Amino acid sequence: MAKTNDALKILQQMTSEDPEMEEMIKESSFNAELAQLIYRVRMQAGLTQQQLADRIGTKQSVIAELEDAEYEEHSLLMLQKIARALNQRLEVQLIPIAIEENRTEQRSA
């Protein structure tokens, strides 16, 4: 095994033989990416968490949870509300796993 400082490659090497661990990492990565997306779009709109919460009829603490990388309870309805409040369109795609794995391999190469 070649030495590397790339954290993603190290994780991939460590988990390649443990499908359960690999799935947990994929799920955590997805949650973190979604949280970062909500944060980034809110900031681009120049809104505080409270202002976004007011626009969609919820509490600031709910927005804080949605922007937490460890939050796992994202709902499509809430994402649609956020998208509308930020003048965005929400797109959802189902991508065959083989294509997704190929994209992941290309990014880490």
C-alpha positions, -999 to +999 in steps of 0.1 A: +000+000+000+015+033-011+019+061+015-004+091+011-014+122+031-048+124+013-074+118+041-100+105+016-076+079+002-066+069+038-102+064+047-108+045+015-079+022+023-090+016+059-126+008+050-123-009+016-127-043+033-155-033+057-187-026+038-206-015+069-180+011+078-178+023+042-216+028+041-215+047+074-188+070+060-208+076+028-239+085+048-220+108+071-204+125+041-238+130+025-252+146+056-221+169+059-224+179+022-261+187+027-255+207+058-227+227+040-250+233+010-278+248+032-252+270+051-236+282+019-268+291+001-281+309+032-249+329+035-250+337-002-285+351+003-272+372+032-295+357+058-291+348+094-304+315+106-332+334+123-341+352+091-343+320+071-363+303+099-388+332+098-392+328+060-401+292+063-421+293+095-398+275+118-373+282+147-337+293+144-327+261+163-341+240+134-319+258+109-289+253+132-297+215+132-300+214+095-266+230+091-250+206+115-229+180+096-240+152+120-278+159+116-295+129+099-331+138+097-333+160+066-367+159+049-375+166+013-403+190+024-380+210+046-354+212+018-381+224-006-391+251+018-355+263+022-350+263-016-382+284-022-372+308+006-338+313-009-352+316-045-336+283-055-349+252-072-343+219-055-333+190-078-332+154-067-315+127-087-313+089-085-279+078-098-270+042-104-245+031-078-219+020-104-219+055-118-216+070-084-187+048-074-169+056-107-173+094-099-159+089-064-129+069-078-122+097-104-123+124-077-099+106-054-075+098-082 
